[in-house]
Amino acid sequence: MSQVKLPNLSHYWVPFTANRQFKAMPRLFKAAKGNYYTTMDDRQILDGTAGLWCVPAGHGREEIAVAVGEQLRTLDYAPAFQTSHPLAFETATRLAEYMPKGLDRIFFTNSGSESADTALKIALAYHRVCGNPLRSKLIGRERGYHGVNFGGIAVGGIAGNRKAFGNGLAGVDHIRHPLDITKNAFTKGVPEDGGITLANEFEQRILTLHDPATIAALIIEPMQGSAGVIIPPKNYLKRLREICDKHGILLIFDEVITGFGRLGAKFGADYFDVVPDILTCAKGLSNGVVPMGAVAVKREVYDAFMEKSAAGAIELPHGYTYSAIPIACVAAIATLDIFFAEKLEDRAAGLSDYFGQAAHSLKGLPMVKDIRNIGLVAGIEFEAASEKTGAGAFAFATYLKCYELGLHVRYNGDIIAISPPLTIEKYEIDRIFNTLSDAIKYVASLGEAGLDVSRYLKNEQLWAAHSQTTI
Ligand SMILES: Cc1ncc(COP(=O)(O)O)c(C=O)c1O
């Protein structure tokens, strides 16, 4: 193996990562092109996760690189408050055209987390400006993920992301998540049954408890991504839409993962044919290269602020220094151009059966408890690890083995998620699931010894020990 000089690993606090473990076996990419990463020791790793779900058009797109480079030399920054620049308006117009019909007023943020908190604030302020300040409660969903800011973790439903951070927001509750492995294990695509009953619980249980007149908004991901690829049953989202309409509650779709073609349609809203009042996105919006998020609202929502706020008032006292910075705008426009030229959402739709079948070929392997798929997403859920080994031990070992074998997957608890760039080819889909199959068999064949992480990435460990300095 060639000698690799690692950077000093001491100072950087790696997000959402077990830092001590990571720094003992760092996994660092130095380049990316198309559907592949290059590691520090010059190995090619197939990107089974489109970065963090954020690179739908594949890596190293020249069109985006050129646009961003040129923009930096033309207008690097314009103050985002009280002044602006034409590209911000052009990007909003282009995005409005891409959005589901009616969602054509756009607020820009820098991330999915900021989009979630922005959407919640717009919902609260909307009811207030309409003269309904009592509508101040926010409803999320168990196992939902809406980023890491205080609003997002309050309506989010992943316990581990909430418990370290105090009391959160008041006036928040959660509906049940729709995953039912006892009934729906190994369903291909959308589960058929139970959607209406489950959605009705929102009205019967949560709204009855709180009084619907106090609820500002319900926020959900059309498909729950981060907590393990949870696919809503048929008619579930439609019924939630009806209940929100009946009670004057705003419906927010967090489409940070499901936006930009992931399900084989532009947005989850298009796939499920349900239009929310507010839709958040980020990630794929700029193909992951410049931080950018957006919140699209129905025209009626925007108009309410414009018509009912006092003359001259700032209608929404909210915004970010980097809202719609020029380089994010050109990255988004170039990304939308790519989506338009390459019809990436149609490409994803065309590949989704093939991808789903490849995912379900893992059924019957040791430890595999459920497989879920939709569009170009698959979730492989493993039997829960024993108390001794801790949650997620099998998935983590499988993830490490995949990395060793040249494939990047995402692990979260007992689940491995696959969500490749939408530019993926069929032979690469085969490679993803063949590699995953080999990794699962390998880890399982070793029993408990397979869960010992020191067994994996030996090379990387060696060079980490070799060149790491500690301060
Ligand atoms: C549904 C959803 N909302 C929000 C976020 C947070 O996005 P970010 O990490 O850009 O803040 C994510 C990230 O994965 C997400 O999946």
The ligand as a Gaussian input file, in Angstrom:
#p B3LYP/6-31G(d) Opt

LIG

0 1
 C      -36.065000      15.343000       5.730000
 C      -34.876000      16.132000       6.143000
 N      -35.046000      17.355000       6.635000
 C      -34.000000      18.111000       7.011000
 C      -32.720000      17.642000       6.913000
 C      -31.574000      18.470000       7.381000
 O      -30.838000      18.950000       6.320000
 P      -29.410000      19.623000       6.599000
 O      -28.504000      18.561000       7.047000
 O      -29.070000      20.219000       5.253000
 O      -29.615000      20.682000       7.632000
 C      -32.495000      16.366000       6.389000
 C      -31.132000      15.827000       6.262000
 O      -30.908000      14.697000       5.954000
 C      -33.598000      15.592000       6.013000
 O      -33.445000      14.348000       5.555000

